[in-house]
Amino acid sequence: MRRRHLLLATPALAAANTRIENESSRHWHARVASFASETVAPGAIVFLGDSMTERFPLQALLGERTSRQLVNRGIGGDKVGGWRYWGLLDRLDAVLALQPAQLVLMIGVNDLVFAATPFEVLLPSVARLLDLLRAGGPQLVVHAVLPVRDRLATHGARIHAYNDALQTEVRRRSLAWLDLRPQFTDAEGLLRADLASDAVHLNAQGYQRWAQALAPHLLR
């Protein structure tokens, strides 16, 4: 209960009655509710993030690379939290209650591209997120946010700045940092068309590439 009190008392977090409720938030609440019915043994590897994570076929691509249970806690549209929307900071109690051995995190693109979360809110919030996850005990693998393309290409500079700041926070805490951008970026600095299903998401080949790069970092 103390951790929940800490999360809700954080100054950057908007009060629940001021948050935007829409189709995305309804999906968020539905996913959070559905997680409660899943059986997860302590010591699992939990993947935490947004639609990029939710769509990741973990068992098919990584099931043979570890004997640990792979648990998907991605929610399409999810954000860091602390700016008008529900986000990871609002559901950490349930994640840490799983007693995971390892957390694999990629988060931020929805804040940057769709929610327009101000950097003065986003950066302290993501730093707080890392502190709370680390305090929970699991080993962390933190990903850089991947590039986008097409109609979202104008957000490239903002994504780059966020990744620089995120990397600084990760290294300051001596956490594992996995930057896959070199493998997913084309000559123009955009998400590679052959690895993308749309302006932001990966196709099957993209997920295979992600899985290959991530596999050596997973606990066995």
Summary of the structure (lengths in Angstrom):
residues: 220
radius of gyration: 16.4
end to end distance: 31.7
largest distance: 49.0
contacts: 692
relative contact order: 0.15
helix: 50%
strand: 12%
